[in-house]
Amino acid sequence: MTDLLISDAAALRALPRPGAGTGPRAVVMTMGALHEGHATLIREARRIAGADVQVVVTVFVNPLQFGPHEDLDRYPRTLDADLALAEEAGADAVFAPSVAEVYPGGEPEVRVTAGAMGGRLEGAHRPGHFDGVLTVVAKLLHLTAPDTALFGQKDAQQLALIRRMARDLNFPVEIVGVPTVREGDGLALSSRNRYLSAADRASALALSRALRAGLEAAPQGPEAVRRAARAVLDAAAAAEPPVVLDYLALVDPADFTEAAGDHTGEAILAVAARVGTTRLIDNMPITFGTKERQ
C-alpha cells in the first residue's frame, strides 16, 4: 500500500506513465478523509480514460482555502485509510505533499483570482475561499500534468470555476464533473459528515429533501422550485437541532447568478446550512423546458 505514496514533486515527475511513457493520466484532487464519493471519482477516472490510464490521487489540506475562523486544524487527516481506499478503488499513485512542497516560498504572493463568480454564494460567505481553491488546483495541475481531472458535482460552484479557469488560462486538461454520491438516506457524502451527531444527521436530511422538493416542482417553473425548497427548509429551521440556512439559490450554472423567473435550460438549486457545529452544502441540477412559441 505504501508503494502508492509519493510525497515530493520530483518523485511525481519521475513517475513513468503507461504506454511507453505516453499514456494518459487522470487526476482526482482531494483534501483527504476519503470516502465512497472519492472512490467513485477514482473508478470513473479509469472508466472514462480507458484501462491503460494512470490514475493519480492528490491528498492535500490546502491552508489557502480556509478562512480565519474555519476548521483547518480540525479537518481530518487520515492518510493511512486514504491510501487503502485509493488502492482498493484502483489508484496508481497518491501524491500527498507537505505544505512546504506545494508552497515552497511560503504563502504565495501571486494567486489565481476567482472573479465575480467567485464572490457569489459560497464566495460571499467565505471571502477568498475560491482564490485559495483555484490557486492550489492550478499548482496541482502543473505538478501532476494530467490529461483529465475529475471533480465532484457536489461542489458545483467550485467545479464551474475550475472549468472557467482551465478555459481562461488555457490549461491543456479536460475537466470532468462526476454526479454527487449520496448515502442511502439521501445525505450527500462529505468528509464533514463524521462531525454530525445522530440528531444533527436527522436534521441535516432536510437539505436533500429540500432539493428533491425543488426538483419535483420544476414543471411549474423557477419560482415554484424556490418556494418548494424554501418550505422544507423553513420547517427544518424549527427542528432540534435547527437547520440554520446560509443560502438557498437557484442559479444559472454559467455564472452562478440567480435564474430568472422565465429561465429555460439548465440551472442549479444550491443550498448551504449549518447543523450543530457543521456546515454542509448540497445542490441539485434542474433542467427547465423551453417555452412554447405563441
N, C-alpha and C positions, 0 to 999 in steps of 0.2 A: 504493500500500500504506500509506504514512504517513497517508493520509486516514482510515484506520480509527482511528488512535491518539487517545485522549483521556486527558489526564493530571491534570485537576483536576475537582473536583466541580461547579463552576459550569458548565463546558462540558458535563458529563454531564447536568445538569438542563436545559440548553438544547437538548439533542439531541431533535429532533422525533420523535414516534412516528408510525408509519404510520397510514393511515386517518383523515386529518384530525385527528391528534393523539390519537386514542382507541384505536388498535390495540394488540394485545397485545405485551408484551415478555417475553422469556425471558433468563435469565442463566445462564452457565456460569462458576463460580468456579474459578480455578486459581492456582497459585503459579509459573506459567511453566514453561519447559522442556517445551513442549507436544509431545505425541506422538499416535499414532493413537487412543489411548484418549480423549484430549481432542477430537480431530476427530470421533469417534463421538458424543460428547456434543453438540457443536455441530450436527451433522447431525440428531440426534434431536430437539433443541430445535425446529428448523424443521419436522420431520415431525409432531410431536405438536401443535404450536400453529398449524399452517397456513402457507400460503405468505406471508401478509401479516405474520407475526410479525417483530418486530425482535429480533435475537439479539445480546446484549452479552456479551462475554467479559471477565472481570476477570483481571488478571495482577498479583499482589501477594505478595511473600515476607513473610509475617507473622511478625515477630520474637516475638510473644507466645506462639506455639506451639512454640518451640524451647527446650529445657532448657539449663542452663549448660554441658553437655559435648556438646551436639549440633551439627549441621553447618550453622548459619545462614550463616556466611561461605563455606562450601564449596558451598552449594546453588547449582546452575547458574542463571545469568541469561543468557537467550538471546532478548532482546526482538525483534530483527530477524527471527530464524527463527520466533518465535511469531506475529508479525504475518503472515508469509507463510502459515503453516499455518492460522491463523484465517481469513484471507481465502479461501484455497482451500476450506476446509470450509464457508464460507457465512456467517461472522460479519458483522454490520453495523457493529460498533464494538468496539474493545478499550480497556477502561478500565485503565490502568496507572499508578496514583497512586504518589506518594512516601510514605515513612513519615510525613513531616510532614503530608501531606494527609489520611491516614487517622487519625492520632493527633495532631491539631493542638495539644493541650495536653501533649504528651509521653506517657509511659507512663500509661495510664488508671488512675485510682483506682477507678472503677466498672466492674465487669466482669460478664459473664454466667457463672454457675457451673453446672457440668455435673451436680451432684448425685451420688447414689450410683452411677448407671450410669457416670458419667464417671470413677469411681475403679477400675473393673474392667478387666481385660485390658490394653489399651493405656494406660489411665489409671494403672494400678498400676505399669507400667514407665516411664511418662513423666508424673510428677506435674505437674499444672497444664496439661498439653497441651490437654485438651479445653476448659478455661476459655478459653484463648487462641483456639482454633478458633471456639467459639461467639461470643465477643466480636467477632471480625473478621467472621464471617458475618452477625451481627446488624447491624453497621455497614454492610457492603456491601449487605445487603438494603435498608436505609434509603436508601443513596446511589443504588442502581440502580433501586429501586422496580419490581421485576418482578412479573408475574402468575404466572410459573412459574420455578423454579430447579431445575437438574439437577445431580446429583452421581453419581459412580461408585459402584457397589456393592462395589468392591474395598476401599474404606474403610467397611466395613459398620457398625462401631460409630459412626463419625462421622456417617454418614447417619442412623442411628437417633436420635442425639442432636439433630441438626438438625431432624428431624421432630418430636421431642418439644418442642424449643424453640419452633418455629413454632406448635405447638398450645397450649403452656402460656402463651405470651406473645402469642397472638392476632395473629401476623403474617398479613396478607392475601395469602398466596402459597401456591401448590401446590408441594410438594417432590416431585420425581420422581427415583427411583433408576434407573440405567441399568446393565445387566449388565456384568460385568468383561470387558474386551477382552484377549485373550491372543495371544502370538506363536505361530508355528507349532509350536514345541516345547512349548507349554503354559505358559511363564512369563508371569505377569500383567504387563501393560505398566505401567511405572513410570519416573518421571524418574530414579530411583536406579539403574536397570539399567545405565546408562552407566558406573557405577563398577566393574562386575563384570569381572574378567579372564575369559579363556576357561575357565580351571579353576574359577573361582568360579561361573560361569554353569552349568557342568555339575553342580556340587554343588547349586546353587540349584533345579534342576529337581525335587529331592526334595520341595519344598513342594507343587507342583501334583500330583505323583504321590501324595503322602500324602492330599491332598484327594480325588482320584479313588478311591483305595482305600477311603476312608471312605464315599464315595457308593455304591460297589458293595456295601458291607456293610450298607447301610441296611435292607434287608428283614429282617435279623436283630436290628435294634433299636439303640438308642443306645450300649450298651456295646460291641457289635461294631464300630460305627463308630469309636469311640475306639481300640480295640485295633488295628484295621487301619491307621489313620493313624499311630498310635504306632510300629508295627513298621517302617514305611517310614522314619520319622524317626530311630529308633534305629539303623538301618543307616547312614543318612546321617551320623550323628554320628561314625562311624568312617572316613568318606571323607576325601580330601585335596584341597582344604581341607575341614575338617569343617563340618557344619551345626550351629551352636550354638543350641539351642532356647531361646526366651524363654517361649513358652507354646503349648500345643495345647489348645483348649477347644471343646466342643460346647455351645452356649448357646441359650437362649430369646431370639429377636430382640426381644421386648417390653422386656426389661430387662437382657439380657446376663448373667443368672445361669446357672449350669450346668443343662443339661437333665437332668431326672430319668431314671431307667432305664426308666420307663414313659411317657416323653414321647410325645405324638402331635401331629401338625400340623407347622408349620414350625419349623426350627431352623437354626443357622448353625455350621458347622465352621470354626473360625478358627485361624490359625497365625501366629506371628511368630518370626523367627530371624535370626541373623547369619551371613553367609558372608564370610569375609575381614573387611574393614572396613565392609561394607554391611549395613544392617538392612532386611529385607524383610518385608512382611505379605501375607497372601492369605486367602481364605475361599471356602467353597462352601455355597450354600443346599441344605438337605436337608429333604425332607418325609417324615414318618413316618405310616404309615396309622393309621386309628382302630382301636382294639381291638375285637375281635369280642365281642358280648354272649354271656354264658353262658346 
